[in-house]
Amino acid sequence: MPAKWFKCPDEETIPIDACLKNGGCRMQNRCATRPYLRLVGFDREWKGVSPSSAGNGPRMLYLKATVDYTIDPNDRVWAAFGTSTHELLGMHQHQDNILSEERLSDGEMHGMADVLEMDESKPNFFILTDYKTWGSYKVAKALGITTETTEETILDDNGEPVILKSGKNKGTPKTRKITNRIIDPSSIDLRSEELQLNRYRIFYEAYGFPVSRMQIQVVSRDGGTYIAQNRGIDRNLYIIPIRRLINAEVLGFYRKLNSEVLEAFDTGFIRKCDTWESWERRRCEGWCDVSEACKELSHKHNEKWGII
């Protein structure tokens, strides 16, 4: 079933079809133009798991395919921005030996990769790229940027420690906290992107296009702001490499995800999202369109709602 209602600024809802009609807005003034509302007022019809399904729990995929739900247009601004960017970049397909927005399929799955272009440094090989529009917090996680706080003794003009003259620490050197940004490869969070791009790679290599490397091109939507710079994000655009995974690992992941969703169509029940899929439950509490249906399903089967 599709998205059925819009959430209005006053927290009331209206059927999407009714909202989009001429004179159909239930408020004094529209919250957005009708072209924007048409753009964000639908989700793709369920046609099976796709490469971009990585990171989405099977319960969420199943519920979005089977229940009517509400969309908040305010929450879809950046998704709409990303969609528009993809469409503009896709206009250059088939130029300069570039394949853009190509529909891919095999016996198991369908998908659409953003761009495949020749590797100028490695003849007869190709570079696979996916476009992303993220906030600086997610960009920092993808780059493995973390902070490390240390204490530094404050020195006077002669290079001697400044001594506290009062308080409970009287007589001890005065210190200040120094926050340093470091790159910690172990903290890089790109699991869903690795699965997605490797699945596209498997498509292309089956078609006879050997892929030398994969990458995501990320636009930081709050780039240039103080908060982004404070997170170590000092550019608006980043190219981030994606590691090559073993084909069996990638195919096994998607086969398991697909089988879980298909089983739910037969039984009417499916496991809750795990910690990774639910963003440590943050997604459940404000970033999932079908969270209410998920709660109802948990209640129906006498299970505690939330992450496993």
Steps between C-alpha positions, in 0.01 A plus 500: 500500500624852434549804717144624550502813717701818544563638846411871506688764704223488764564123545169407334501278190346520155480238222778568251264490202269754666791731586627506142166603352443862403368668814554183699720637778319484833698794644494870420824478305689204354809384686675438166437524128305224332797402276705440815218308664459281191872426508503387863149355517580145401740213560600239247263210463629178654667288233736310721820584682735731306865599556388818678307287752822437694468652845120483499357236728276230352211607722514854365514374140207266560281760672564764233380245246188397691362791707387854427715758676557872545774718350616827652603726206730689734706185559550434128682818402844344471370185333337726239825691461688175443243381245526827307880483503490145362269608219724792400816290505321227307453741209863433404458128450671340201741797470878455538461122534274538805203284593265688730178391672517161328233243584667174596359154558588134528312192611474624859460875513446832322684823570612833359861613538589869496806512277763275342790670323826386351799494731737748332798351686418138421388428142214256449386537860224712651424709808162453668362801690187563704381849591405583858369810676573480871524717807847567636446256790462208260784625278731507803400142589565387143847656513577356842547843658487482879605734779756446772504726806816557704598743776781746445683698769467875451837679497580862575716729285813346650393149415418414861175330609225736617411400858145519635485743794159404637239228500522134586789452256703789638871455444462273196579597138213652304396290200272523199336236289624457145282320246679344205342336199648171392428251223409164648455240221326264744218752552413539130132419442436407134343156525181573304693692232749214466220250449314725257794586275638148501160374387510748209855384428381139476237608247750688285773239513248236388432728201873511418600831664790431740495746789838619626363702791183623664426826673227728626486869417355672804359851523494630855169685517616715794852545366658832584307544823658524843358165613640322194844652548488407867449139391806519275302542177663794323389426143166481325580194289694183577600193301508203738636162385291186549676170564441193290307224675491130418215429258362218715475734800306759302265257329444312826399821678238591240367146469444484876334842508272411210403164651410667831265744328341231282441283804316789663259515206410139581488519880411865571785531748867594476783573739568846633782712361832432665733760648666582167175522303330717763797734551512388863124569518526867396329411172205345684444814702484753221627387162278210397178554302349172622595515868135506610421189293812340649373571852163347413667188363710463815192545718307243297771241556564594866856615449677805636523769234841635405834345414585138573 
